[in-house]
Amino acid sequence: MIKVMQLSKRKVISKTPNQFFNFLYQLVADIRNPREAESLLKDLLKPVELKMVARRLAVVYWLDQNRSYNEIKKGLSVSTATVATLAKQLKEKKGFAIALEKIKAEEWAGRWAQKISHKFKIRP
């Protein structure tokens, strides 16, 4: 059985939640490399939560690659409702567009690095 953390119904000082959101946003902005990101995310999220976040990003990536809902559903083991929800968010929200832009830039850089190393016979 998966236990889900629940938010307390007790009131917290109103400034506190915003302060911690700001800490989180700044922390994410300050991450310098994939190793730091992995360490933070693995400490911050349970394995099932991390898998869920990664899967959501994969759905958005595949949507951007024009894969069909059915292909995404089968390939990533998600529901059609999840795909539809994320497709809507992709159109309406900025965060996924930013993520996709960064993923595409990384893919482009990787392709060019491979071409350059092949052209000049550079070995890693």
matplotlib code that plots the C-alpha trace (Angstrom):
import matplotlib.pyplot as plt

x = [0.0, 1.3, 1.1, 0.6, 1.7, -1.3, -1.4, -2.4, -5.6, -3.9, -3.2, 0.3, 1.6, 0.5, 4.0, 5.6, 4.2, 5.2, 8.6, 9.2, 7.9, 10.3, 13.1, 12.2, 12.0, 15.3, 16.9, 15.7, 17.0, 20.4, 21.0, 24.2, 24.3, 22.4, 24.1, 23.0, 19.5, 19.4, 20.6, 18.0, 15.1, 15.9, 16.0, 13.0, 10.7, 9.8, 10.8, 7.1, 6.8, 10.0, 8.8, 5.5, 7.2, 9.5, 6.6, 4.6, 7.6, 7.9, 4.3, 4.8, 7.9, 6.2, 3.2, 5.7, 7.1, 3.6, 3.1, -0.5, -2.4, -2.6, 1.2, 1.9, -0.7, 0.9, 4.5, 4.4, 1.7, -0.5, -4.2, -5.7, -7.1, -3.5, -2.4, -5.3, -4.7, -1.0, -1.8, -4.1, -1.5, 1.2, -1.0, -2.0, 1.0, 4.5, 6.5, 6.3, 7.3, 10.4, 11.2, 10.8, 13.0, 15.8, 15.4, 15.6, 18.7, 20.4, 19.5, 20.8, 24.1, 24.5, 24.0, 26.5, 29.1, 28.8, 29.2, 32.2, 33.9, 33.3, 34.6, 37.7, 38.1, 37.9, 37.3, 35.7]
y = [0.0, 3.5, 6.0, 9.6, 12.5, 14.6, 18.3, 19.2, 21.1, 23.2, 26.7, 27.7, 31.3, 32.7, 33.9, 30.5, 28.5, 31.3, 31.5, 27.8, 27.9, 30.7, 28.6, 25.7, 27.8, 29.4, 26.1, 24.6, 27.7, 27.3, 23.7, 23.5, 20.0, 16.7, 15.1, 17.9, 17.7, 13.9, 14.2, 16.9, 15.1, 11.7, 13.3, 15.5, 13.0, 9.4, 7.0, 6.7, 10.5, 10.9, 8.2, 10.0, 13.4, 11.8, 10.0, 13.3, 14.9, 11.9, 12.3, 16.0, 15.2, 12.5, 14.8, 17.4, 14.7, 14.2, 10.7, 9.5, 9.3, 5.5, 5.2, 7.3, 5.4, 2.0, 3.1, 5.0, 3.0, 6.1, 6.6, 8.5, 11.0, 11.7, 12.3, 14.6, 16.5, 17.0, 17.9, 20.7, 21.9, 21.9, 24.3, 26.5, 26.7, 28.0, 25.4, 22.5, 24.8, 25.9, 22.2, 21.2, 24.1, 23.0, 19.4, 20.3, 22.5, 19.6, 17.2, 19.7, 20.2, 16.5, 15.9, 18.6, 17.4, 13.9, 15.3, 17.4, 14.6, 12.3, 14.8, 15.5, 12.0, 13.2, 10.4, 11.0]
z = [0.0, -0.9, 1.8, 0.7, 2.7, 3.7, 4.4, 7.9, 8.5, 11.1, 10.0, 9.4, 9.6, 6.3, 5.3, 5.9, 2.9, 0.5, 2.0, 1.5, -2.1, -2.8, -1.2, -3.5, -6.6, -5.9, -5.1, -8.4, -10.2, -8.6, -9.5, -11.5, -12.9, -13.3, -10.3, -8.0, -9.4, -9.0, -5.4, -4.5, -6.2, -4.7, -1.2, -1.7, -3.4, -2.7, -5.6, -6.7, -6.8, -8.8, -11.2, -11.6, -12.3, -14.9, -16.5, -16.8, -18.4, -20.8, -21.8, -22.6, -24.5, -26.6, -27.2, -28.5, -30.8, -32.2, -30.9, -30.7, -27.4, -27.9, -28.4, -25.3, -23.3, -24.2, -24.2, -20.8, -19.1, -18.5, -18.9, -21.9, -19.3, -18.1, -21.7, -22.3, -19.1, -19.9, -23.5, -22.2, -19.7, -22.5, -24.5, -21.6, -19.2, -19.6, -17.5, -19.9, -22.8, -20.8, -20.1, -23.7, -24.8, -22.5, -23.5, -27.2, -26.6, -24.8, -27.6, -30.2, -28.3, -28.0, -31.7, -32.6, -30.0, -31.6, -35.1, -34.1, -32.3, -35.2, -37.7, -35.8, -34.5, -30.8, -28.4, -25.0]

ax = plt.figure().add_subplot(projection="3d")
ax.plot(x, y, z, "-o")
ax.set_aspect("equal")
plt.show()
